[in-house]
Amino acid sequence: MNVLRRLLIAVGLGKLVAPARAEGWVGTKVANDQVRDQLLKLGDDGTAIRNVRHFFYRGSADGAASVVDVTGYLAQLELAISDTEVAEGLIAEHTSEVASASFDALTLRFVNDTLGMGWQYDGWECAVVHPAA
């Protein structure tokens, strides 16, 4: 289940928007840019602080880290952790903008660090935030 297939909720517009898919590129600037392009089409440039949810799923390989170990890793990054409703996974939340190079570096870090633990970073989602009038 790729988060780039998830729906972004267009707050205040009463409709759902499906971000573009970037198969094989989850967590990279390319994938992040595709989600940001969808946000921009709704009038959100990604610079406003908002709640961001990141998704992580345990791989099927033997030796994958336990949920407890991955929760510990994410907690060290000061992220709020909860379980996913489907499959063995975790959701990590924080407040952040989604437009900067530092956000791209964070998602790439998630890809690399969790891969080494036998987990998969499955991307992020957030609500559309319109600038104050």
The first five atom37 places (N, CA, C, CB, O) and aatype in JSON, in Angstrom:
{
  "aatype": [12, 2, 19, 10, 1, 1, 10, 10, 9, 0, 19, 7, 10, 7, 11, 10, 19, 0, 14, 0, 1, 0, 6, 7, 17, 19, 7, 16, 11, 19, 0, 2, 3, 5, 19, 1, 3, 5, 10, 10, 11, 10, 7, 3, 3, 7, 16, 0, 9, 1, 2, 19, 1, 8, 13, 13, 18, 1, 7, 15, 0, 3, 7, 0, 0, 15, 19, 19, 3, 19, 16, 7, 18, 10, 0, 5, 10, 6, 10, 0, 9, 15, 3, 16, 6, 19, 0, 6, 7, 10, 9, 0, 6, 8, 16, 15, 6, 19, 0, 15, 0, 15, 13, 3, 0, 10, 16, 10, 1, 13, 19, 2, 3, 16, 10, 7, 12, 7, 17, 5, 18, 3, 7, 17, 6, 4, 0, 19, 19, 8, 14, 0, 0],
  "atom_mask": [
    [1, 1, 1, 1, 1],
    [1, 1, 1, 1, 1],
    [1, 1, 1, 1, 1],
    [1, 1, 1, 1, 1],
    [1, 1, 1, 1, 1],
    [1, 1, 1, 1, 1],
    [1, 1, 1, 1, 1],
    [1, 1, 1, 1, 1],
    [1, 1, 1, 1, 1],
    [1, 1, 1, 1, 1],
    [1, 1, 1, 1, 1],
    [1, 1, 1, 0, 1],
    [1, 1, 1, 1, 1],
    [1, 1, 1, 0, 1],
    [1, 1, 1, 1, 1],
    [1, 1, 1, 1, 1],
    [1, 1, 1, 1, 1],
    [1, 1, 1, 1, 1],
    [1, 1, 1, 1, 1],
    [1, 1, 1, 1, 1],
    [1, 1, 1, 1, 1],
    [1, 1, 1, 1, 1],
    [1, 1, 1, 1, 1],
    [1, 1, 1, 0, 1],
    [1, 1, 1, 1, 1],
    [1, 1, 1, 1, 1],
    [1, 1, 1, 0, 1],
    [1, 1, 1, 1, 1],
    [1, 1, 1, 1, 1],
    [1, 1, 1, 1, 1],
    [1, 1, 1, 1, 1],
    [1, 1, 1, 1, 1],
    [1, 1, 1, 1, 1],
    [1, 1, 1, 1, 1],
    [1, 1, 1, 1, 1],
    [1, 1, 1, 1, 1],
    [1, 1, 1, 1, 1],
    [1, 1, 1, 1, 1],
    [1, 1, 1, 1, 1],
    [1, 1, 1, 1, 1],
    [1, 1, 1, 1, 1],
    [1, 1, 1, 1, 1],
    [1, 1, 1, 0, 1],
    [1, 1, 1, 1, 1],
    [1, 1, 1, 1, 1],
    [1, 1, 1, 0, 1],
    [1, 1, 1, 1, 1],
    [1, 1, 1, 1, 1],
    [1, 1, 1, 1, 1],
    [1, 1, 1, 1, 1],
    [1, 1, 1, 1, 1],
    [1, 1, 1, 1, 1],
    [1, 1, 1, 1, 1],
    [1, 1, 1, 1, 1],
    [1, 1, 1, 1, 1],
    [1, 1, 1, 1, 1],
    [1, 1, 1, 1, 1],
    [1, 1, 1, 1, 1],
    [1, 1, 1, 0, 1],
    [1, 1, 1, 1, 1],
    [1, 1, 1, 1, 1],
    [1, 1, 1, 1, 1],
    [1, 1, 1, 0, 1],
    [1, 1, 1, 1, 1],
    [1, 1, 1, 1, 1],
    [1, 1, 1, 1, 1],
    [1, 1, 1, 1, 1],
    [1, 1, 1, 1, 1],
    [1, 1, 1, 1, 1],
    [1, 1, 1, 1, 1],
    [1, 1, 1, 1, 1],
    [1, 1, 1, 0, 1],
    [1, 1, 1, 1, 1],
    [1, 1, 1, 1, 1],
    [1, 1, 1, 1, 1],
    [1, 1, 1, 1, 1],
    [1, 1, 1, 1, 1],
    [1, 1, 1, 1, 1],
    [1, 1, 1, 1, 1],
    [1, 1, 1, 1, 1],
    [1, 1, 1, 1, 1],
    [1, 1, 1, 1, 1],
    [1, 1, 1, 1, 1],
    [1, 1, 1, 1, 1],
    [1, 1, 1, 1, 1],
    [1, 1, 1, 1, 1],
    [1, 1, 1, 1, 1],
    [1, 1, 1, 1, 1],
    [1, 1, 1, 0, 1],
    [1, 1, 1, 1, 1],
    [1, 1, 1, 1, 1],
    [1, 1, 1, 1, 1],
    [1, 1, 1, 1, 1],
    [1, 1, 1, 1, 1],
    [1, 1, 1, 1, 1],
    [1, 1, 1, 1, 1],
    [1, 1, 1, 1, 1],
    [1, 1, 1, 1, 1],
    [1, 1, 1, 1, 1],
    [1, 1, 1, 1, 1],
    [1, 1, 1, 1, 1],
    [1, 1, 1, 1, 1],
    [1, 1, 1, 1, 1],
    [1, 1, 1, 1, 1],
    [1, 1, 1, 1, 1],
    [1, 1, 1, 1, 1],
    [1, 1, 1, 1, 1],
    [1, 1, 1, 1, 1],
    [1, 1, 1, 1, 1],
    [1, 1, 1, 1, 1],
    [1, 1, 1, 1, 1],
    [1, 1, 1, 1, 1],
    [1, 1, 1, 1, 1],
    [1, 1, 1, 1, 1],
    [1, 1, 1, 1, 1],
    [1, 1, 1, 0, 1],
    [1, 1, 1, 1, 1],
    [1, 1, 1, 0, 1],
    [1, 1, 1, 1, 1],
    [1, 1, 1, 1, 1],
    [1, 1, 1, 1, 1],
    [1, 1, 1, 1, 1],
    [1, 1, 1, 0, 1],
    [1, 1, 1, 1, 1],
    [1, 1, 1, 1, 1],
    [1, 1, 1, 1, 1],
    [1, 1, 1, 1, 1],
    [1, 1, 1, 1, 1],
    [1, 1, 1, 1, 1],
    [1, 1, 1, 1, 1],
    [1, 1, 1, 1, 1],
    [1, 1, 1, 1, 1],
    [1, 1, 1, 1, 1]
  ],
  "atom_positions": [
    [[0.85, -1.17, 0.0], [0.0, 0.0, 0.0], [0.9, 1.24, 0.0], [-0.97, 0.0, 1.23], [1.49, 1.57, 1.03]],
    [[1.0, 1.89, -1.1], [1.89, 3.04, -1.26], [1.16, 4.31, -0.89], [2.42, 3.12, -2.69], [0.06, 4.56, -1.39]],
    [[1.76, 5.12, -0.02], [1.09, 6.35, 0.44], [0.85, 7.32, -0.7], [1.93, 7.02, 1.52], [-0.03, 8.17, -0.61]],
    [[1.62, 7.2, -1.78], [1.37, 8.08, -2.91], [0.07, 7.75, -3.61], [2.51, 8.01, -3.89], [-0.39, 8.5, -4.47]],
    [[-0.53, 6.62, -3.23], [-1.85, 6.26, -3.74], [-2.93, 6.7, -2.76], [-1.94, 4.75, -3.99], [-4.11, 6.67, -3.08]],
    [[-2.52, 7.1, -1.57], [-3.49, 7.54, -0.57], [-4.11, 8.85, -1.04], [-2.82, 7.73, 0.82], [-3.61, 9.5, -1.95]],
    [[-5.2, 9.19, -0.42], [-5.86, 10.44, -0.78], [-5.49, 11.54, 0.19], [-7.37, 10.25, -0.83], [-5.47, 11.34, 1.4]],
    [[-5.2, 12.71, -0.36], [-5.01, 13.9, 0.46], [-6.38, 14.54, 0.65], [-3.98, 14.9, -0.18], [-7.15, 14.66, -0.3]],
    [[-6.67, 14.94, 1.85], [-7.94, 15.59, 2.09], [-7.77, 17.08, 1.84], [-8.46, 15.31, 3.53], [-6.94, 17.74, 2.47]],
    [[-8.54, 17.59, 0.94], [-8.5, 19.01, 0.61], [-9.37, 19.75, 1.61], [-8.97, 19.27, -0.87], [-10.58, 19.89, 1.42]],
    [[-8.75, 20.23, 2.68], [-9.47, 20.89, 3.76], [-10.19, 22.12, 3.22], [-8.5, 21.27, 4.9], [-9.6, 22.95, 2.54]],
    [[-11.45, 22.21, 3.54], [-12.23, 23.37, 3.14], [-12.76, 23.29, 1.71], [0.0, 0.0, 0.0], [-13.59, 24.12, 1.33]],
    [[-12.31, 22.36, 0.92], [-12.79, 22.25, -0.45], [-13.84, 21.15, -0.6], [-11.63, 21.99, -1.39], [-14.55, 21.09, -1.6]],
    [[-13.94, 20.28, 0.4], [-14.93, 19.23, 0.38], [-14.7, 18.17, -0.69], [0.0, 0.0, 0.0], [-15.65, 17.52, -1.11]],
    [[-13.47, 17.99, -1.13], [-13.18, 16.96, -2.11], [-11.87, 16.28, -1.77], [-13.14, 17.54, -3.53], [-11.07, 16.78, -0.98]],
    [[-11.65, 15.13, -2.39], [-10.43, 14.37, -2.18], [-9.55, 14.48, -3.41], [-10.74, 12.89, -1.87], [-10.04, 14.57, -4.53]],
    [[-8.25, 14.48, -3.18], [-7.29, 14.59, -4.27], [-6.32, 13.44, -4.16], [-6.56, 15.95, -4.26], [-5.72, 13.24, -3.11]],
    [[-6.14, 12.69, -5.23], [-5.19, 11.58, -5.26], [-3.86, 12.08, -5.78], [-5.71, 10.4, -6.13], [-3.79, 12.51, -6.93]],
    [[-2.8, 12.05, -4.97], [-1.5, 12.48, -5.46], [-0.95, 11.52, -6.51], [-0.51, 12.61, -4.31], [-1.32, 10.35, -6.55]],
    [[-0.06, 12.02, -7.34], [0.57, 11.19, -8.38], [1.44, 10.13, -7.73], [1.41, 12.06, -9.34], [1.93, 10.29, -6.62]],
    [[1.64, 9.03, -8.45], [2.48, 7.94, -7.96], [3.88, 8.1, -8.5], [1.9, 6.58, -8.36], [4.08, 8.55, -9.63]],
    [[4.85, 7.72, -7.69], [6.25, 7.7, -8.12], [6.83, 6.36, -7.7], [7.07, 8.9, -7.5], [7.69, 6.29, -6.83]],
    [[6.34, 5.31, -8.32], [6.71, 3.94, -7.95], [8.23, 3.8, -7.89], [6.12, 2.93, -8.96], [8.94, 4.18, -8.82]],
    [[8.72, 3.24, -6.79], [10.15, 3.03, -6.63], [10.9, 4.24, -6.13], [0.0, 0.0, 0.0], [12.11, 4.17, -5.9]],
    [[10.21, 5.34, -5.95], [10.89, 6.58, -5.55], [10.38, 7.12, -4.22], [10.71, 7.63, -6.62], [10.7, 8.26, -3.86]],
    [[9.59, 6.34, -3.49], [9.04, 6.83, -2.23], [10.16, 7.36, -1.33], [8.26, 5.71, -1.51], [11.2, 6.73, -1.18]],
    [[9.91, 8.52, -0.76], [10.87, 9.12, 0.16], [11.89, 10.02, -0.5], [0.0, 0.0, 0.0], [12.66, 10.68, 0.19]],
    [[11.91, 10.07, -1.81], [12.87, 10.91, -2.51], [12.25, 12.25, -2.86], [13.38, 10.21, -3.77], [11.03, 12.43, -2.75]],
    [[13.07, 13.18, -3.28], [12.58, 14.49, -3.7], [11.6, 14.35, -4.86], [13.75, 15.39, -4.09], [10.62, 15.08, -4.93]],
    [[11.85, 13.41, -5.76], [10.95, 13.2, -6.9], [9.53, 12.88, -6.41], [11.47, 12.05, -7.81], [8.56, 13.48, -6.87]],
    [[9.42, 11.93, -5.49], [8.11, 11.56, -4.95], [7.51, 12.7, -4.15], [8.23, 10.32, -4.08], [6.32, 12.99, -4.28]],
    [[8.32, 13.36, -3.32], [7.83, 14.48, -2.53], [7.32, 15.6, -3.44], [8.92, 15.01, -1.6], [6.29, 16.21, -3.15]],
    [[8.03, 15.86, -4.53], [7.61, 16.91, -5.47], [6.25, 16.57, -6.09], [8.66, 17.08, -6.58], [5.45, 17.47, -6.33]],
    [[5.99, 15.3, -6.34], [4.69, 14.93, -6.92], [3.55, 15.22, -5.95], [4.69, 13.44, -7.3], [2.5, 15.7, -6.36]],
    [[3.76, 14.94, -4.66], [2.73, 15.27, -3.67], [2.61, 16.78, -3.54], [3.06, 14.62, -2.3], [1.5, 17.31, -3.48]],
    [[3.75, 17.48, -3.51], [3.71, 18.94, -3.41], [3.02, 19.57, -4.62], [5.13, 19.5, -3.27], [2.33, 20.58, -4.48]],
    [[3.19, 18.99, -5.8], [2.5, 19.5, -7.0], [0.98, 19.41, -6.81], [2.93, 18.7, -8.26], [0.25, 20.32, -7.2]],
    [[0.52, 18.32, -6.22], [-0.91, 18.18, -5.94], [-1.38, 19.22, -4.94], [-1.23, 16.78, -5.43], [-2.45, 19.8, -5.09]],
    [[-0.57, 19.46, -3.91], [-0.91, 20.5, -2.93], [-0.99, 21.86, -3.6], [0.14, 20.52, -1.79], [-1.92, 22.63, -3.35]],
    [[-0.02, 22.17, -4.45], [0.04, 23.46, -5.12], [-1.19, 23.68, -6.0], [1.32, 23.57, -5.96], [-1.69, 24.81, -6.1]],
    [[-1.68, 22.64, -6.64], [-2.88, 22.76, -7.46], [-4.08, 23.18, -6.63], [-3.18, 21.43, -8.17], [-5.06, 23.72, -7.15]],
    [[-4.0, 22.94, -5.32], [-5.08, 23.32, -4.4], [-4.76, 24.61, -3.65], [-5.33, 22.19, -3.4], [-5.45, 24.97, -2.7]],
    [[-3.71, 25.31, -4.07], [-3.37, 26.59, -3.46], [-2.48, 26.5, -2.24], [0.0, 0.0, 0.0], [-2.4, 27.46, -1.48]],
    [[-1.8, 25.38, -2.04], [-0.93, 25.17, -0.87], [0.5, 24.97, -1.37], [-1.41, 23.94, -0.02], [0.79, 23.99, -2.06]],
    [[1.39, 25.9, -1.01], [2.79, 25.79, -1.47], [3.65, 24.94, -0.56], [3.4, 27.16, -1.59], [4.85, 24.77, -0.83]],
    [[3.08, 24.39, 0.49], [3.82, 23.49, 1.39], [4.65, 24.16, 2.46], [0.0, 0.0, 0.0], [5.27, 23.47, 3.27]],
    [[4.68, 25.48, 2.49], [5.54, 26.17, 3.45], [4.9, 26.36, 4.82], [5.93, 27.51, 2.9], [5.61, 26.61, 5.79]],
    [[3.58, 26.24, 4.92], [2.9, 26.39, 6.2], [3.15, 25.15, 7.07], [1.38, 26.61, 6.0], [3.25, 24.03, 6.57]],
    [[3.26, 25.38, 8.37], [3.42, 24.29, 9.32], [2.08, 23.56, 9.43], [3.9, 24.81, 10.74], [1.02, 24.18, 9.52]],
    [[2.15, 22.22, 9.41], [0.95, 21.4, 9.5], [1.33, 20.03, 10.05], [0.26, 21.27, 8.12], [2.51, 19.7, 10.15]],
    [[0.32, 19.23, 10.4], [0.56, 17.87, 10.85], [0.91, 17.01, 9.64], [-0.69, 17.3, 11.6], [0.2, 17.03, 8.63]],
    [[1.99, 16.26, 9.75], [2.44, 15.36, 8.68], [2.5, 13.96, 9.25], [3.84, 15.81, 8.1], [3.04, 13.73, 10.33]],
    [[1.94, 13.01, 8.49], [1.93, 11.6, 8.89], [2.82, 10.81, 7.94], [0.49, 11.02, 8.89], [2.66, 10.87, 6.73]],
    [[3.78, 10.07, 8.52], [4.7, 9.21, 7.77], [4.32, 7.76, 8.06], [6.2, 9.5, 8.14], [3.96, 7.42, 9.18]],
    [[4.41, 6.9, 7.02], [3.98, 5.51, 7.15], [5.15, 4.56, 6.97], [2.88, 5.2, 6.13], [5.98, 4.72, 6.07]],
    [[5.2, 3.55, 7.85], [6.27, 2.55, 7.86], [5.64, 1.17, 7.98], [7.29, 2.82, 9.01], [4.74, 0.96, 8.79]],
    [[6.14, 0.21, 7.17], [5.62, -1.16, 7.22], [6.77, -2.15, 7.32], [4.76, -1.46, 5.98], [7.82, -1.99, 6.7]],
    [[6.54, -3.18, 8.13], [7.55, -4.23, 8.32], [7.66, -5.07, 7.05], [7.19, -5.13, 9.54], [6.66, -5.48, 6.47]],
    [[8.89, -5.31, 6.65], [9.14, -6.15, 5.48], [8.92, -7.61, 5.83], [0.0, 0.0, 0.0], [8.77, -7.97, 6.99]],
    [[8.9, -8.45, 4.81], [8.65, -9.88, 5.01], [9.92, -10.68, 5.25], [7.91, -10.44, 3.83], [9.85, -11.87, 5.56]],
    [[11.07, -10.05, 5.12], [12.34, -10.77, 5.27], [12.57, -11.17, 6.73], [13.52, -9.9, 4.78], [12.2, -10.46, 7.66]],
    [[13.19, -12.34, 6.89], [13.58, -12.76, 8.23], [14.57, -11.75, 8.78], [14.2, -14.2, 8.23], [15.38, -11.19, 8.05]],
    [[14.48, -11.51, 10.06], [15.43, -10.59, 10.69], [14.99, -9.14, 10.7], [0.0, 0.0, 0.0], [15.74, -8.28, 11.15]],
    [[13.78, -8.85, 10.2], [13.29, -7.47, 10.26], [13.15, -7.05, 11.72], [11.92, -7.32, 9.51], [12.76, -7.85, 12.57]],
    [[13.47, -5.81, 11.98], [13.4, -5.3, 13.35], [11.96, -5.39, 13.88], [13.9, -3.83, 13.4], [11.0, -5.37, 13.11]],
    [[11.85, -5.48, 15.17], [10.53, -5.55, 15.8], [9.86, -4.17, 15.78], [10.64, -6.07, 17.25], [10.51, -3.15, 15.57]],
    [[8.56, -4.19, 16.0], [7.8, -2.93, 16.11], [8.38, -2.09, 17.24], [6.29, -3.21, 16.36], [8.49, -0.87, 17.12]],
    [[8.75, -2.73, 18.32], [9.33, -2.02, 19.48], [10.62, -1.3, 19.08], [9.6, -3.0, 20.64], [10.82, -0.15, 19.46]],
    [[11.49, -1.97, 18.32], [12.75, -1.35, 17.9], [12.52, -0.16, 16.98], [13.63, -2.38, 17.2], [13.16, 0.88, 17.15]],
    [[11.62, -0.3, 16.03], [11.36, 0.8, 15.09], [10.65, 1.94, 15.82], [10.5, 0.31, 13.9], [10.92, 3.11, 15.53]],
    [[9.76, 1.62, 16.74], [9.12, 2.65, 17.56], [10.17, 3.44, 18.33], [8.09, 2.03, 18.53], [10.08, 4.66, 18.42]],
    [[11.16, 2.75, 18.88], [12.24, 3.42, 19.6], [13.03, 4.35, 18.7], [0.0, 0.0, 0.0], [13.36, 5.47, 19.1]],
    [[13.34, 3.9, 17.5], [14.06, 4.74, 16.53], [13.27, 6.01, 16.23], [14.33, 3.96, 15.23], [13.82, 7.11, 16.25]],
    [[11.97, 5.85, 15.94], [11.14, 7.0, 15.59], [10.94, 7.93, 16.78], [9.79, 6.54, 15.07], [10.89, 9.15, 16.62]],
    [[10.82, 7.37, 17.97], [10.65, 8.18, 19.18], [11.88, 9.05, 19.43], [10.38, 7.29, 20.4], [11.76, 10.17, 19.93]],
    [[13.07, 8.54, 19.1], [14.3, 9.34, 19.26], [14.27, 10.58, 18.37], [15.53, 8.49, 18.93], [14.94, 11.57, 18.67]],
    [[13.51, 10.53, 17.3], [13.38, 11.67, 16.39], [12.24, 12.59, 16.8], [13.17, 11.18, 14.96], [11.87, 13.51, 16.06]],
    [[11.68, 12.34, 17.98], [10.6, 13.14, 18.56], [9.35, 13.15, 17.7], [11.07, 14.56, 18.78], [8.72, 14.19, 17.49]],
    [[9.0, 11.96, 17.21], [7.78, 11.78, 16.43], [6.75, 11.07, 17.29], [8.06, 10.99, 15.13], [7.1, 10.19, 18.08]],
    [[5.48, 11.43, 17.15], [4.39, 10.73, 17.84], [4.09, 9.47, 17.05], [3.1, 11.65, 17.99], [3.92, 9.54, 15.83]],
    [[4.02, 8.33, 17.71], [3.9, 7.04, 17.04], [2.54, 6.41, 17.33], [5.03, 6.09, 17.47], [2.05, 6.46, 18.46]],
    [[1.95, 5.81, 16.3], [0.73, 5.01, 16.48], [0.79, 3.83, 15.5], [-0.56, 5.87, 16.24], [1.6, 3.82, 14.57]],
    [[-0.08, 2.84, 15.73], [-0.13, 1.67, 14.85], [-0.98, 1.98, 13.62], [-0.7, 0.45, 15.6], [-1.88, 2.82, 13.66]],
    [[-0.67, 1.29, 12.53], [-1.52, 1.38, 11.34], [-2.71, 0.47, 11.54], [-0.73, 1.0, 10.04], [-2.66, -0.46, 12.35]],
    [[-3.78, 0.73, 10.83], [-4.98, -0.1, 10.96], [-4.88, -1.37, 10.14], [-6.21, 0.69, 10.53], [-5.56, -2.36, 10.42]],
    [[-4.01, -1.37, 9.11], [-3.86, -2.5, 8.22], [-2.39, -2.9, 8.21], [-4.38, -2.18, 6.79], [-1.52, -2.03, 8.17]],
    [[-2.12, -4.18, 8.23], [-0.75, -4.72, 8.17], [0.04, -4.33, 9.42], [-0.02, -4.2, 6.9], [-0.43, -3.57, 10.27]],
    [[1.24, -4.87, 9.5], [2.11, -4.55, 10.64], [2.9, -3.3, 10.28], [3.06, -5.75, 10.99], [3.87, -3.36, 9.52]],
    [[2.47, -2.21, 10.82], [3.12, -0.96, 10.49], [2.96, 0.09, 11.56], [0.0, 0.0, 0.0], [2.29, -0.13, 12.57]],
    [[3.58, 1.22, 11.31], [3.56, 2.34, 12.24], [3.3, 3.63, 11.48], [4.89, 2.43, 13.02], [3.66, 3.77, 10.31]],
    [[2.66, 4.57, 12.17], [2.48, 5.92, 11.67], [3.25, 6.83, 12.62], [0.96, 6.33, 11.58], [3.09, 6.75, 13.83]],
    [[4.07, 7.7, 12.06], [4.83, 8.66, 12.85], [4.39, 10.06, 12.44], [6.38, 8.47, 12.67], [4.41, 10.39, 11.25]],
    [[4.01, 10.87, 13.42], [3.47, 12.19, 13.13], [4.32, 13.28, 13.76], [2.04, 12.3, 13.61], [4.92, 13.1, 14.82]],
    [[4.35, 14.41, 13.09], [4.99, 15.61, 13.61], [4.41, 16.82, 12.91], [6.53, 15.55, 13.44], [3.68, 16.68, 11.92]],
    [[4.72, 18.0, 13.42], [4.31, 19.22, 12.73], [5.52, 19.76, 11.99], [3.75, 20.28, 13.74], [6.62, 19.87, 12.53]],
    [[5.28, 20.1, 10.73], [6.38, 20.52, 9.87], [5.82, 21.17, 8.61], [7.29, 19.32, 9.5], [4.65, 21.0, 8.28]],
    [[6.66, 21.91, 7.93], [6.36, 22.29, 6.56], [6.77, 21.1, 5.69], [7.11, 23.63, 6.12], [7.42, 20.18, 6.18]],
    [[6.39, 21.1, 4.42], [6.74, 19.98, 3.55], [7.45, 20.43, 2.27], [5.48, 19.19, 3.19], [7.56, 19.67, 1.32]],
    [[7.92, 21.69, 2.27], [8.47, 22.27, 1.04], [9.99, 22.36, 0.97], [7.9, 23.63, 0.86], [10.54, 22.65, -0.09]],
    [[10.67, 22.14, 2.06], [12.11, 22.42, 2.11], [13.0, 21.23, 1.8], [12.46, 22.94, 3.47], [12.56, 20.08, 1.78]],
    [[14.26, 21.54, 1.55], [15.27, 20.51, 1.34], [15.45, 19.68, 2.62], [16.62, 21.15, 0.91], [15.77, 18.49, 2.54]],
    [[15.26, 20.29, 3.78], [15.41, 19.53, 5.03], [14.28, 18.5, 5.17], [15.42, 20.49, 6.24], [14.5, 17.44, 5.75]],
    [[13.09, 18.8, 4.67], [12.02, 17.81, 4.68], [12.37, 16.64, 3.75], [10.67, 18.45, 4.26], [12.16, 15.48, 4.1]],
    [[12.91, 16.96, 2.57], [13.34, 15.91, 1.65], [14.45, 15.05, 2.27], [13.84, 16.53, 0.33], [14.46, 13.83, 2.09]],
    [[15.36, 15.69, 2.99], [16.44, 14.94, 3.66], [15.86, 14.01, 4.73], [17.46, 15.92, 4.29], [16.35, 12.89, 4.91]],
    [[14.83, 14.47, 5.43], [14.21, 13.64, 6.46], [13.57, 12.4, 5.85], [13.16, 14.44, 7.25], [13.74, 11.29, 6.36]],
    [[12.82, 12.57, 4.76], [12.17, 11.41, 4.15], [13.19, 10.44, 3.57], [11.19, 11.86, 3.06], [12.99, 9.23, 3.64]],
    [[14.25, 10.95, 3.01], [15.31, 10.07, 2.49], [16.0, 9.33, 3.64], [16.35, 10.88, 1.67], [16.37, 8.16, 3.5]],
    [[16.16, 10.0, 4.76], [16.72, 9.35, 5.95], [15.82, 8.2, 6.4], [16.91, 10.37, 7.11], [16.29, 7.12, 6.74]],
    [[14.5, 8.45, 6.39], [13.56, 7.38, 6.74], [13.74, 6.17, 5.83], [12.11, 7.89, 6.66], [13.77, 5.04, 6.3]],
    [[13.87, 6.42, 4.52], [14.06, 5.32, 3.57], [15.29, 4.51, 3.93], [14.19, 5.86, 2.13], [15.21, 3.29, 4.07]],
    [[16.4, 5.17, 4.09], [17.68, 4.49, 4.33], [17.73, 3.8, 5.69], [18.82, 5.47, 4.23], [18.16, 2.65, 5.79]],
    [[17.29, 4.5, 6.74], [17.37, 3.93, 8.08], [16.44, 2.73, 8.25], [17.03, 4.98, 9.12], [16.84, 1.71, 8.82]],
    [[15.21, 2.84, 7.75], [14.27, 1.73, 7.96], [14.58, 0.56, 7.04], [12.85, 2.2, 7.73], [14.3, -0.59, 7.39]],
    [[15.16, 0.82, 5.88], [15.58, -0.27, 5.0], [16.59, -1.16, 5.72], [16.19, 0.29, 3.69], [16.54, -2.38, 5.62]],
    [[17.5, -0.52, 6.44], [18.5, -1.27, 7.21], [17.9, -2.06, 8.35], [0.0, 0.0, 0.0], [18.54, -2.97, 8.89]],
    [[16.66, -1.74, 8.73], [15.96, -2.46, 9.79], [15.0, -3.5, 9.23], [15.2, -1.49, 10.68], [14.32, -4.19, 9.99]],
    [[14.95, -3.62, 7.9], [14.02, -4.57, 7.29], [12.6, -4.04, 7.18], [0.0, 0.0, 0.0], [11.66, -4.81, 7.04]],
    [[12.46, -2.73, 7.25], [11.16, -2.08, 7.14], [11.14, -1.22, 5.88], [10.85, -1.22, 8.4], [12.18, -0.95, 5.28]],
    [[9.95, -0.8, 5.49], [9.8, 0.05, 4.31], [9.13, 1.36, 4.72], [8.99, -0.67, 3.21], [8.07, 1.36, 5.35]],
    [[9.75, 2.46, 4.33], [9.11, 3.77, 4.48], [8.14, 3.89, 3.31], [10.17, 4.97, 4.5], [8.53, 3.72, 2.15]],
    [[6.88, 4.19, 3.61], [5.84, 4.2, 2.59], [5.34, 5.6, 2.27], [4.69, 3.34, 3.03], [4.29, 5.75, 1.65]],
    [[6.08, 6.62, 2.67], [5.72, 7.98, 2.31], [4.95, 8.73, 3.37], [0.0, 0.0, 0.0], [4.87, 8.3, 4.53]],
    [[4.37, 9.86, 2.96], [3.72, 10.77, 3.9], [2.45, 11.34, 3.31], [4.67, 11.9, 4.3], [2.19, 11.27, 2.1]],
    [[1.65, 11.91, 4.21], [0.45, 12.63, 3.8], [0.22, 13.79, 4.76], [-0.79, 11.68, 3.78], [0.72, 13.81, 5.88]],
    [[-0.54, 14.74, 4.29], [-0.89, 15.88, 5.13], [-2.16, 16.52, 4.58], [0.28, 16.92, 5.2], [-2.58, 16.24, 3.46]],
    [[-2.75, 17.37, 5.38], [-3.9, 18.14, 4.93], [-3.43, 19.33, 4.1], [-4.75, 18.6, 6.12], [-2.31, 19.81, 4.26]],
    [[-4.3, 19.78, 3.24], [-4.03, 21.0, 2.47], [-4.21, 22.19, 3.42], [-4.98, 21.12, 1.21], [-5.2, 22.27, 4.14]],
    [[-3.24, 23.1, 3.42], [-3.31, 24.29, 4.27], [-3.29, 25.52, 3.38], [-2.12, 24.33, 5.29], [-2.36, 25.75, 2.61]],
    [[-4.34, 26.31, 3.5], [-4.42, 27.54, 2.7], [-3.86, 28.7, 3.52], [-5.88, 27.84, 2.27], [-4.06, 28.77, 4.73]],
    [[-3.16, 29.62, 2.85], [-2.62, 30.78, 3.57], [-3.75, 31.61, 4.18], [-1.77, 31.65, 2.61], [-4.87, 31.67, 3.67]],
    [[-3.42, 32.25, 5.29], [-4.42, 33.1, 5.95], [-4.77, 34.27, 5.03], [-3.89, 33.63, 7.32], [-3.9, 34.84, 4.37]],
    [[-6.02, 34.59, 5.0], [-6.5, 35.68, 4.12], [-6.2, 37.03, 4.71], [-8.0, 35.55, 3.86], [-6.52, 38.05, 4.1]]
  ]
}
